[in-house]
């Protein structure tokens, strides 16, 4: 059953890839294409649904045990690598951490697959799209369910490959191809650090199996024999991989450009799969990070800066998908902040709730783009609430959830992160997180108001064509909206639950505690009730302040985007709009010098290497042409040449021979 969770999407990808995607792009028409698309969509969705149902079944099996002591399920298929002391099995692990991740990946992935049936139904390479989508889910499941670091790395690289294929899916557009290549190259930088970390882990622990490594980390005698610098080096190298995959500064630049792919792909990458891989990896290796205060401090600093930095960019973007992209970067910073503070459980909790409302936001954005005939500029929208009401209502739910509106999913997970930061003694980072929460509520309110409220700003032709998306697209929106409302109940703090008579409090914390080390700061955050209501009050005020600011500026201003609070600080606003020129700096520092050096190398290759080889070949060719002139075919010339040669040899022997004196 565990192997089938992973292999079902692979089977769907192989079936669609072999029978429909290969050589059929754009060649089928009419009834043949309609039938083909129905089969492809059904197979792709069914494959992920099978994984989702099996994941749910195994999850319930774990839940039926004591949540704090659930026995993990393992399945070994075969021995993969056996060389000396290296023994790596192709083995899957289903414990509480991978169970939560599998449920998110498969169920949210299934909803995105269903949505894609409507969103991509006009695309001529429909089968190729679903083949790539199934491959993406397959590699993500390998990443989270593998029972050792090499299997995690296979899934890690696999989702990178799948993202490259999906971001550049419309490869006729040069920018989309560039965006896919950029994502692939930037992730390779992080992956290099990740694989070095894996090599170092094997050198120190003699194994790459999770149980072997983490059991040794739990042995005080063994740990005392390892230098602190070595532990820190391992943790930081692994974190370099997480920085790339989870788009933390300074390797965040690939994620906004990943918007070049289909919107459903953006939802899959940004909400449920690829970008969460780094958060999952850090949480999986919590035992290692907890032994290195330096590494945890680096994680906390980088994450806090990323969360705030990305939020300052999102407040001025006008592309609906770019706003959500930088929002994703910021929210990933929130998850990493929790991990850096040792609150791994709340990091995963926010990962779960974020998957619900961020998938809803991206799919809602796709529904808007679908209604607007491809338009993505929110300055050309407005007034859509009455035209596409289902999309508008569900988008509003997601906006409130990510803003931390009370009792919605984002409220509980974000409050737990902020509380763990404050109660763990990280007051500065708590303040940074609180300020980021204000900015989040502000730019999301701005996005909603400019898109759905006020007067319509599109041209008459576009306005006449605006229509609600079909049911195959709106039903996933409604389901995700319900999850965005109720998802927070998985982690209601005990002091709140006791106050309102809610008995199933802290379920996700109790369930995950068997797989993730719970730092003392996180425990303190959830168990110590003194002052917690005050912290909740600050979180609520942050959400309301951001929402109120967005309404006052953009709703009261009738959607006039020129009414920006920082209008006086033109340079700051321009810097935010231009993403603080990070791409330009990278281009000047890395890309341009590399291209210049490549140009010099190319010139050297042409002027020196090529000319030298060409000159040598021309010399040999000319020499052979001259020597060939001697091949006359006349026997008397050959005899004369031989006699002449013999005479020359005899003369030389007489002159220089041993008898000469």
N, C-alpha and C positions, 0 to 999 in steps of 0.2 A: 504494500500500500504506500509506503514512504517513497519507494523508487518510482511508483506510478505518478506521484505528485510532480516529480521533476520531468519524467519522460513523456507525459501526456502532451504538453506544449511542443516538445520536440517532434512528436509524431504528427501533430497538426501541421507544423512547419514543413516537414518532409513531404507529407501528402500534398499540401497546396503547392509547395515548391516544385515537385516533380511533375504533377499532372496539370497544373493551371498557370503557375507563374513563369515557367520556362518557355520562352519564345512566343507567348501569347499576348504580351502587352500591346493593347490597341488593335489586335487582329480580329477579335471576335466582335460581332455586331448583332443587334436585334435580339431574338429569342435565345440564341446560343450564348450571348454574353449575359443576359439576364439569368439564365439557368446556371451558368458558370459562377456568377457572383453570389447567387444564393447558396450554392454548395460551399464555396470558399468561406463565406461569412459564417455559415452554420458550423463547419468543421473547426474554424479558428476559435469561435466562441465556445463551442462544446469542449474543446481541448482544455481551455483555461477553466471552464466550469467544473470539469472533472477534477482538476487540481484543487479548486476551491472547496469542493464537497469533501474530498479526501482529507484536506487540511483541517476542515471543520470537524470531521469525524475523529481524527487523531487529537485535535485540540480538546474535544469533549472527553476523550479518554484520559488525557492528562489532568483535566479539570476535575474529573471524578475522584482523583487521588487528592491527598492533602496538598493544597496549593503551594505550601512552603517546602514540600519535600517530594514533588512529583518526579518519578523516575523517567529519565529521558529514553526515547526510543531510537535505536540505531539499526542500520541495515548496511551490511558490507556486501558489495556486488563482486568485487575481485581485487586482487593485489595489483596496484597500478605501477609503482616503482619500487624495485628492490635492488639496492646496490650498497654493499658494505653494511654500515649501520643505518642507512636510510631505508625505511620501510613505510611506504605510503599506500594506503588502501583507497579504493574508490568507494567511499563510505559516506552515508548520510546520517545526520543527527537531527532529531526532532525533540528539542527541549522547550522550556517555556519561552525563551527568547526567540528561537527560530520559529516557534509556533505563532507568536504574535506577528512576526514579520511575514510569515507565509500567508496568514489570513489577510493581511493588508495587501500584499502583492497580488494574490490570486483574486480576491473579491473586487478590489478597486480596479485591477487589471481587467477583470471580466466586464465590469461596467463600461470601461473605456473601449473594449472590443465591441460591445453592443452599440455604443454611441458611434463608433467608427463606421458601422454598416450604413448609417444615414449620412454621416459627414463625408465619406469618401465614395459614395455610390456613383458619382460621375467620373471618377478618376479612371483613366484607361489602364493603369497598372494596379488595379484593385487587388489582384491575387498576390502580386509581389509585396504590396503593403502589408497584408495580413500574414504573409510568410515571415517578414521581418519582425512583425509585432510578436508573433509566437516565439521566434528565436530570442527576442529580448526577454520575455517572461521566463523562458527556459534557463537562460544564463543567470538571471537574477535568482532563480530558485536554487541553482547550483551554488551560487555565492552564499546564500543564507542557510542552506541545508547541508552543505559540505561539512565533514567532521574533521577537517584539517586545513592547514594554511594553503597548501598547493591547490586544493579544490576551491577554496575561496578565491585564490588568485586566478584560476581558470574562469570562474564566474565574473570576477572583477574585469578581466580583459575582454570577456565575451560581451558584457553589457557595453563596454567601450566600443567594440566593433559594431554591435547592433545600433548604438546611438549614432555612429558615423553613417551607417546605411540609412537610418530614418531621418536624420537631420538633413542629409543631402538627397532625400528621396526624389525630389523634383530636380534632377541633376542637369536639366537643360538650362537652369538659372545659375549663372556663375557665382552669385553671392551665396546661394544655398550650398553649393559645393565647397566654397571657401569656409562657410560656417561649420560644416561637417568635418572638414580637415582641421580647422582650428580646435574644435572639441577633441579630436583624436590626438593631436600633437600636445596640447596642454595637459591632457590626462596622462600622456606618456611620461611627463616630467614627474608627476606625483607617483606614478607606478614604479618608476626607477627607485625612488626611496622606499616604497613598499616592499619590493622584492629584496632589496638590501636588508631590510628589517627581518624578512623571513630567513635569509641566509644566516644572519646573526643569531636568530632564535635557535636554528638547528645547531649552530656551533656551540651555543651555551647549554642547551637542554638535551641535545642528542636525539630529538624527536620533533615532528611537526604536527603531531596529533594533539587536539585541544586538551583532552583529558590528561595526557602525559605532561604537557607544558604547564597547565594551570594547577595540577596537583603538586608539581615541584615548586611552583610559585607560592603555594600555600604551606610549604614546609619551611619553618623559620631557620632550621639548621642549613638547608640547602641555600636559601636566600642569603644567609649571612656570609656564605662563601663567594658571593658574586659582588663585584664592585658596584657602587651606586652609579658610577658613570656609565657602566655597561648597560644597566637597566634603563637608564635615561636614554642612551643611544638607541636601544631597541624601540622604546616607546616613541621617541621623536621620529625615527625612520618610518614607523607605521603611520604616524600622524601626517607625515608628508604625503603618503598615499591618500589619506582621508581629506587633506586639503585640496588635492586635485579632484577627487571624485565628488566630494560634497561642496565643491565650489567655495572654499574659504579664501580670503585674501592671502596671498596675491594671485592665486590661480583661479579666481572666480570669473575671469574674463570670457571663458568659453560659454558660460550658461546663458547670458542674454542673447548671444548670437544663435544659440540652439533654437530660438524661436522661429528660425527659417523653415523648420520642418512643419508638417501638418499639425494643427492645434491639438488633436487627440494625442499625438506623439509627445507634445509639450506636457500634456497632463500626465502621461505615463512616466516621462523622465523626471519631471519636477515634483510629482506628488508621491508616487508609490514605489519607485524602483531605484534608478541609478543614483540620484543625488543622496538618497538615504543610506547608500552602501557604506560611506565613510562613518556615519553615525553608528550604524550597526557594528562595524568593525571595532571602533573604539569601545563600545559597550561590551562586545564579546571579549575584548582584551582588558577589561576593567581591572582584573587582578594585577596586570602588569603596570597600568597607569597609576594605580593607587600606591604602588611602591616607589614612584618617582614624583615627588612634589614639584621638581623642576619641570618635568614634562606636563604635568597637570596644569601648572601655572602658564606654560606656553599655550596650551590648548585654550585656557580661559581668556588669555589676552588676545590671541588671534580671533577667537570666536566673538568676543565682545566688540572688537573693532569692526569685524565683518558685519555684524548685525546692525550696528549704528551707521556704518559707512554706506551699506547698500540701501538703508532706509532713506538716507539723505539724497540718494540718486533717484529713488522711486517717486519722490514727491513732485518732480518736474517733468517726468516722461509723459509723452502724449500717445505713444503706441500702447494699446490696451494690453498686448502680450508682454511688452517690455516692462510695464509697471509690475505685472505679476511675476516676471522673471526676477527682477531685483527684490521683490517681496520674498521669493523663494530663497534667495541668497541670505536675506536678513533672517528669515525663520530658521534656516539651517544654522546660522550663527547662534540663535537661541538654543537649539538642541545641543550644539557643541559647548555652549556655556554651561549647560547643566552637567554635561559629561566632565568638563574641566573642574567643576565644583564637586565632583564625586556623586552627583545625583543622577546616576545612569538610568534609573527606573523612570524618572520624570523626563529624561531626554527621550526615551522610547515612547513614553506616554504622549509627549508633544509630537513625536513622529507619527503616531497613529492618528491623532486628531487633525494634524496638518494634512495628512493624506486625504482625509474626508473633505475638508473645506478648500484645500488648494486644487484638488482634482475637480471639485465643483466649480471653482473660479475659472479654471482653464477651459473646462467643457462649456461653461456659460459664455466665456469669451468666444469660443468657437461657434456657439449658437448665434451670438451677436454678429460675428463676421459672416456667417452663413446668411443671416437676414440682410446684412448690408452689402451683399454681393462682393465680399472680399475686402471691404474697407476696415482698417484697423486704427485709424486716427480718431481719438475720442473728441477732438475738436470739431469733427464733422458728424457727430452723433447727437445725442440729446433727445428727450421725449420718447424714448423707446418703451417705457413702462406700459403705456397703453397699447402698443403695437405687438409686443412679444411678452405678455404678462407672466407666463410660466418661467421663462428665462429670467425676467426681472425679479420676481419674488425669490427664486432660488439663489440668484446672485446676491440679493440683499442678505439672505440668511448667511451665506458664506462670508460676506463682508463683515457682518456683525460678529461672526464666530472668530475670524482672524483678528478682529479688533479687540477681542476680549470682553465682549458684551456679557453681562452676568447671566449665568446658568447655561450658556452655550458651550460647546466643546472646548473652544480655544481659551475660554475664561479659566477653566479648571487646570488645564495643562500649563498655561502660561503663568498662572498664579503659583503653582507648585514650583516652577523653575525660579521665579523671583523670590519666593519664600526660602527656598533652599540656598540661594545666593546670600540673602540677608542673614539667615540664621547660621550659615556656615562661616560668617565673618567677612564675607566679600562685599562690604558695604558699597564700595566704589562701583563694582560691577552690577550690583543691584540697582544703583542709580542710573547707570548706563542702560540697563535693560528696561527700566521704567521710562526713560526718555525715548528709547526705541519704540516702546509700546505706544507712546503718544504719537510719534511719527507714523507708525503703522496704521493706527486708527484714522489719522488725518489723510494719508494718501489713498487709503482704501475708500474712505468717504468721498474724497475728490473723484476717484475713479467711478464710483457708482453714480454720483450726482451728474457728472458730465456725460455719462453714457445713457442713463435712463430718465433723468429728470429734466425739467425746464423745457424750453422750446426746441423743436427739431431744427438741427443745423445742417442736415444733408440736403442735396439738391432734390428737385421735385421728382425726377426720374427714379432716383434711389428710394425716396420716400414711398413712392407708389408701389414699389416691389417688396418692401419690408413685410415679412410674414414670420409667424412662429414656426419653429423647427418641427419636423415630424415626431411622432410618438417615440420612435426608436432612439431619438436623441433626447427628448424631454424626460422620459421615464428614468434614465440614469441620473438626470439632474435632480429629480424629486427624491430618489433613493438616497443620493449623496446629501441632499438637504436634510433629510431625516437623521442621517448619521451625524451630520454637523451639529444638529440640535441635541441629540441624545448621547453622542459619543463620549462626552465628558463624564457621564455617570459611571464609566469604568474606573474613574480615579477620584471620586468624591472624597475629600479629606475627612478623616473620622470626626473631627470636631464639628464640621458642617453637617455630616450625616447624622450624628447624634442629635443635633439641634432640630433637624427637620424629620426625624424618625426614619431616616434612610438606613437600612440595615446592611446593605452590600457595599460598604465603603472601602475604598482602597483596594479593590479587587485586583487591579493591574499591578499594584505594588506587591501584594502578597504573592501573586502568581509569578512575577518576574524575579522575585528575590532568590529563587532557587538557582537561577542561571546567571544573575548579575550581582556583582558585589555592591552592597548598599553602603555607601560611605556614611560615616557618622554624622556628617553635616546634613545629608539628606534625611537620615532618620530623625535628626533633631528638628528638621523643618516640618516633618509631617506629624511628629508625636508631641512636640512641645507647643501647647496651646496659648501660652502667654504671648500677647501681642499679635497673634495671627490675624485676628479680625482687623487690626490696624493695617497690617500688610495687605489684606484683601481690600480694604478701603482705598489704599494707594493705587492698587491695580485697577479698581473700578474708576477712580478719578482719572487715571491716565487714559483709559478707554473713552470715557465721556469727554475729556478735554480734547482729544484728537477728533472725535466725531463732531463735537460742537464747533471746533475750528473749521472743519471741512464744510459743514452746513452753512456757517456764517459767511464764509468767503465765497463758496461756489454756488450754493443754493440761493442765498439772499442776493448774490451778485448775478443771478440769472445765467449762470454758466459762463460768465466772461472770464476766460482763463488769464486775462491780463491782471486780474485782481489777485495778486500773489503777495502773501505777507512779507516776503523778503524783497519786494520790488526796489526798495532803496538800495539794497546791497546787490547791485546788478552783477558784479563780478562773482559773488557767491552763487547767485541763481544760474549764471552762465556755466560756472564750474559744475554745478549739480546736473544741469541739463546735458553737459558734455561728459558726464560720468567721471568728473574730476581728471579727465585727460589721461586715464591709466592706459588705455589702448595706445594713445599717441606716444606716451612715455615708453611703453614697451617697444613700439615700432622704432623709436629713435635710438633706444639703448640696445635692443637685441635684433630686431628684424632687419633694419637698414644696414647696420654693420655686417650682419651675416650675409645679406645680399651683396654688399660691397666686396666682402672677402670672396664670396662665390664668384663675383664678376671678375676679380683679379685672377682667381684660380682658373676661370674659364679662358681669360686672355692668355695666361701663361701656358695653358694647355694648347691653345690654338697657335700661339706664336713660337713656342719653344718645343713642346713635345711633338705636336703635329708636324711642324716644319722639319724637325730632326728626323722623324720617322719617314716623312715624305721624301726628304733629301736622300736618306739612305736607300730607300726603295728606288728612287730615280737613278742613283748611282749604279745600283745593281742592274737595273733595267738597261741603262746605257752601256754598261760594261758587257752585259750579255749580248746586246745588239752588235757591238763591235766584234766580240769574239765569234759570234755566229757568222760573221763575214768570212771567217777562215774556213768554214764548212762549205767548200765549193763542190764537193762530190767528185772531183777529179783525182784519180789514184796517183798520178805522177807528182802532184803537189804534196800529197800526204807522204809519199816515199822521200821526196826531197826534204820535207820538214823533219822526218825521222832521221835521215842521214845527217842533216845539219845539227840536230840535237845531239846525236852521238858524237860528232866531231867536237862540239862545244864541251861536252862532258870529258872527252879524252884530253883536250887541251887544259881544262881546269885541273884534271888529275895530275898532269905533268907539272903544272905550275905549283899547285898547293898540296900535292900528294905527300905521303910519308917518306918517299925516297928523294924528294926534292931537297936540295941543299944550297 
